[in-house]
Structures are given as C-alpha cells and as structure tokens.
Amino acid sequence: MTRKRTTLTSVLLIVAAAVAGDLQAARDEPGFTVIDWPGSAHTRLFGINPQGHIVGFYISATDGTFHGLLRVRGELTTFDRPGATSTIPIGISPSGEIVGFYSVAGGPFHGFRLSDGAFTGIDVPGAATTRALGINARGDVVGSYQVAGAPFRAFLLSEGEFTTFEFPGANFTEAFQISPQGRIVGSYRSADNIFHSFLLDDGEFTSIDVPDAASTGGMLFGVGINPAGAIAGQYRDAAGATHGFLLEDGVYTTIDFPAANVIQTVATGINPRGDIVGRYRDRTGKDRGYVLVR
C-alpha cells in the first residue's frame, strides 16, 4: 500500500479522477486488508463508497490531533480542513463528497462537507456541537448535534433544510449513515443507559439488537447501510468483548479480525458490493483500520 502526506488539492484531484473514470475502480483481494497510517497512535476508518474509496482518520502519536485519511486504489493520503487542528472525515458519497467534523484549538466540533474542492460548514442552528457523519448519493447528510445542557440528538440535512429527531425515550441519538432510498441507521442509548442501533425507514424506527448481546452500537462507533439494506455495526457480548456484525436478510453474522492478539473488532461501513470497513484493536491498545472484501 502506498502512503503519502499530500495537499488538499491533490486529494481532490485523486477523488475527481477516480469518479470520472480516469482511475479504474480497484478492489482488494478477498478477505481482510489492514490499513494503518505509519507512526500513528490509531487509525480508524468509517466510510466506503461504491468505487471502494475509503475515508477515516488517524490520531497523531505526537500531539493527539486528528487528521483526515482518504484511500483510493490502495493509495492512502492525509488531509486537513484549513485552519483546523483536528479533522475527522466520516462519510463519503458515490461522487466522492466527504462529510465529517472538525475543531480549532480544542474548541467545539463543527460539521463540514467537502464538495467540488470546497469546504462548507454544517451547523445545526442553536447547537454547541455538530457532527456530520453520513452522506448519500442525493447529497442528504445525517449526523448528531448537541445544544448546551441537552443530550445529543440526530439530524437530517436535505435540500438545505434541517430535520432533527431522536429515538423515542432515548437519552442519546446519533444518525450515522443514510442509504440512497433515505433509510437512516445509527445508535441510541435507552433510559437504562444501554446502547442499541436503529433503522429509521419511512418515519418508522426499528431497534437493532444482536441476539444475546449486552449492547449494540455506541457513540461514534459507526453503523453503515448499503442500498440493498445490509447493515454493518458492532456489539458487546456478555463477557464485555466487542465484535463487528453484519445484518443481512434478517441474519446476523459476527465479524472478528483474524489475529490472536486482537481484543476488539468494529464494523463501521458497507458499500453496494458488500465490502465492509472498520477497525480492530490489538493487545497493546492500538487501533488499525481494515477493509473486508467478501
């Protein structure tokens, strides 16, 4: 895998060329491929689009700041929003638009959208914190926000209009991804402080809970959905271990990175081909990203 530090302009040219077809869409070999920014404290991946382009971020081992990552055709590049001290990309659309959030000098988080070479801010009116997390082919954006003194709630930004919502009875709601059909997946925390994932489809909520799990989902752990309705996420078992899961055609399948020193696996995104991205943690406490081609 090629890795390089690059300018934002170079990143945008890579995305534009790939989307335009100048770069053939390449797929990794079947199975797990590790993705790790060299020298980082952690590498965490979240979004994967139909072409297999992946976004996420790494955490600097030097100062703990967050920096954006984009992977196209096996080449891993890093970028930052101008002026930000931490840049956290989370979602990527089929056309290469990227959404995420950033902060300046440790201040509050603000959402962003990177499209056609320009960053646009995303802030829910009146919110102290806004985190843009997912984007679909229509350009609809989902995420979470917090008003000072209140719990996190979810939002949908469509055609310039914000719609806010929360899972009934929850004390935390976070929307993480939206499919082309407008189906939204995310996580919520119930009144007993247990995390669950959810699907919001045509105004109706469905709770997603892996059978016999102690919890399913979590704050900023990531939940993904593809156009066919397959959902990828994570759960914690009764012994406290964290695993990824795939929910497809009503069947749950556990995802664990195949290495003896792994203590945690998380699945965060899935594309139309069924490729899954996520991260795993080894016994030293380091997180590394992966893509799973099935």
N, C-alpha and C positions, 0 to 999 in steps of 0.2 A: 504494500500500500504506500502510495506517495503522500507525504505530508509537507505542508509549507505554510508559512505565515504570509499573508497577502493583503493587498489593499482592498477596500470595499468595491472599487471599480472593477478589479479583477474578478472578485466573487460574482458580481452582477453579470459580467461578460460570460463567465462559465455557465451560469444559470440560463442566460438568454440563448447561448449557442446550443445548449442541451435541449431546451424546449423547442427551438426552431428546427432541430433535427440535424444540426451540424455535428453533434456527437451522437453516436448510436447508443441507444439505451442498453446498458450492460447489466447483467445480473451476476451476482456472486454464485459461487459453486453451492450446490445443495448442502444444507447443514448450517452450523454456526460459523460466523466470521467475526473475530474480535476487532473492535475499533477503539483506539486509545490514542489521545494526543500525547506525544512524548514529553516526559518530565512533569506531567500534570499531577495534581493531587487526586482528581477524579475526572472521569469522562462520562457524561450522561446524554443519552440520545432519546428523542421523543417522536419526531415526525418522519414519515416516509411517504413519498408520493408515487403515482403510477409508474414513473420512469425509474424509480429506485433511488432518487435523490433523498438524502437523509439530513436532518438538522438536529442540533442539540447544542451542548456547551461543554466547556471544560472549566475546572476550577484551578487557578494558579497555585502551585505549591509554594510560591514565594510570598504572595500577599493575600491569598484567599479571594481574589477577584474572579468574576465570571466572564467568559469570553465565548462568542458565538462560534459554532462549527457548522460547516457545510461539506457534505461528501457527495461527489459526483464522479461516476466511473472509477471508483476506488481512490480518487484523489481527495484528501482531506485538507480543507483550508479553514482559516480562522478569521473572524472579522468582528468589529465593534461598531455600535452606533456612535457617531461623532459626539464627543463631549461626555459620554457615559463612562463610568468607572466599572460597571458591571452590565453585560449584555447577555440576555438569556433567550435565545430563539427556541420556540417550542413546536410550531406547526408550519407545514409547507403545503401549498396547493399544487394541483396538476400543472399550472402555468408557472410555478416557481415563486409565487408570492410567499413571503415568510412573515409570520407573526410571532410575537414574544413580548418580553418586558425588559425594562432597564432601570437603573438607578444612577444617580450622580452623587458622588462623595458620601455614600451611605444613606442618602435620603430615601424618600418613599418610592415605590415602584410605579412606573407608568407603562402602559401598553404601547406597542408600536406595530406598524405594518410596513414592510419593505416591498415596494412595488415599483417597477419601471425606474429603478435607480434612485428612488427617493424614500426616505423615512417619513411616515405620517404618524403622529401621536394618536393614541386611543385612550381616552379617559372617560369613564362613566361620570356624568355630571354630579357634582357634590361628593365624589368618592375621594378618600385619602389615598387609596391604593387601587390600581387597576392592573390586572394581568391578562393579556391576550394570549390564548392557548391553542386555538384551533381555527382552521380556515378551510372552506370547501371550494369546489370549482366555480361556484357562483360568486365567490368573494364574501360570503357570510362569515362573520367572525364570532367565536364564543370565548368565554373566559370567566373570570371571577373578579369581584371588587369588594371593597370594604369601606363603609362610612365610619368615621371615628366613633368608637364606642359601641359599634354594632357588629354582628357576625358577618362572615363572608357570605355573599350571595352570588348567583350566576347571572351572566348577561348574554344576550344575543344582539349583535350589531348587523343589521341588514338594511341595505339601501339608505344608509345614513341615519337610521333610527335605532335607538337602544330599546330593548325589551329586557326587563330584569325578572328573575324568578328564583324560587327555592323549592326544594323537595318538601312536601307537606310535613310539618312537625320537626324539620331538621334544624340544628343549630350551626350548620356549615353546609354550603352547597357550592360546588365548583363544576362548571361545564368545561370539558376538555377537548372534545372533537365533534365535528358536525359532518355528516355524510352529504353526498350530492342531493339526496332526497329530503334533507333537512332533519334527519334523525340526530339527536344530540345524546352523547354519552358523557358521564362524569362521575363524581363521587359526592356523597353526602355523609354527614355524621348525625345519627339519630339522637334522641333525647337521652339515651343511656350512654352516650359518647362512644358508640361503636360505629366504625366506618362501613359503608356499603357503596357499591357502584349503582348507577342508574341508567336507564334508557328513557328519553323523552321523545315520543313519537306521536305526532299529530295532536299535541296537547295532553297526552296521557303518559304518566310516569309509571315505569316498571322498575322495581328494585332488583338488582343483580347481586346474588349471593352464591358463592361457590359452596356446594353442599359440605356440611360439617366444618366449614371454615370459622375461625374466631372473628375474622373481619375480612371485608373485600373492598379494595380501593384504599384511598388515603389522600391527604393533602399533597398536591403536586407530584404524586406518584405516576400519574398518567393513565388514561384509558383511551383506546382507539377503536374506531369502527370503519369498515370499508363499505363500498356500495352494495355488496351482497348481504350486509347485516352481520358479518362476523365481527366479534368484539374481542379485543386483547386487553388484559389488565393484570392485576396482581392480587394475591390474597395471603393472609397469615393463617397458618394452621394452628391446631390446638396446642402444639408444642412451642409455638412462637416463631416458627421458621416462615420466611417469606418466599413465595413461589409466583411465577407468572402463570397466566391461564389464557386459553383460547376458548371462546364460546361460539360454537358453530353448529347450526341446525339443531339447537337445543342441547348439545352435548358439550360438557366441559372437559378440556384436556389440559393437564398440568405441563408447564414449561419450566425446565430446570437446565441451567447451563451445565454441560457435561464435564465437570472437573472436580477432583476430590477436595480441593481447597476452597470451593465456593460455598458461602453461607447464606446467600440471598440472590434471588433472580426476580427481576421485574420486567414485564412486557408493557410497552407504552404506546405502540402504534402498529397499524396493519394497513397494507395497501391492497388494491384490487387483485393483485396476483397472489395475495395471501402471505407475502413476505412480512415478517414481524421484526420490529426493532425494540430494543430495551437496554437493560444494563444488568450486570451482576457484581456482587461484592465478594472479594476473597477474604481469607482469614486475617490478612493484615489490615483490613478495613478499607481497602482501595476499591473504588467503583470503576468498571470499564464498560464501554458500550459493546453491543453486538447487533448483528443482523442475522436473522434465521430465515433461510430460504428452504421452503418445504417441497 
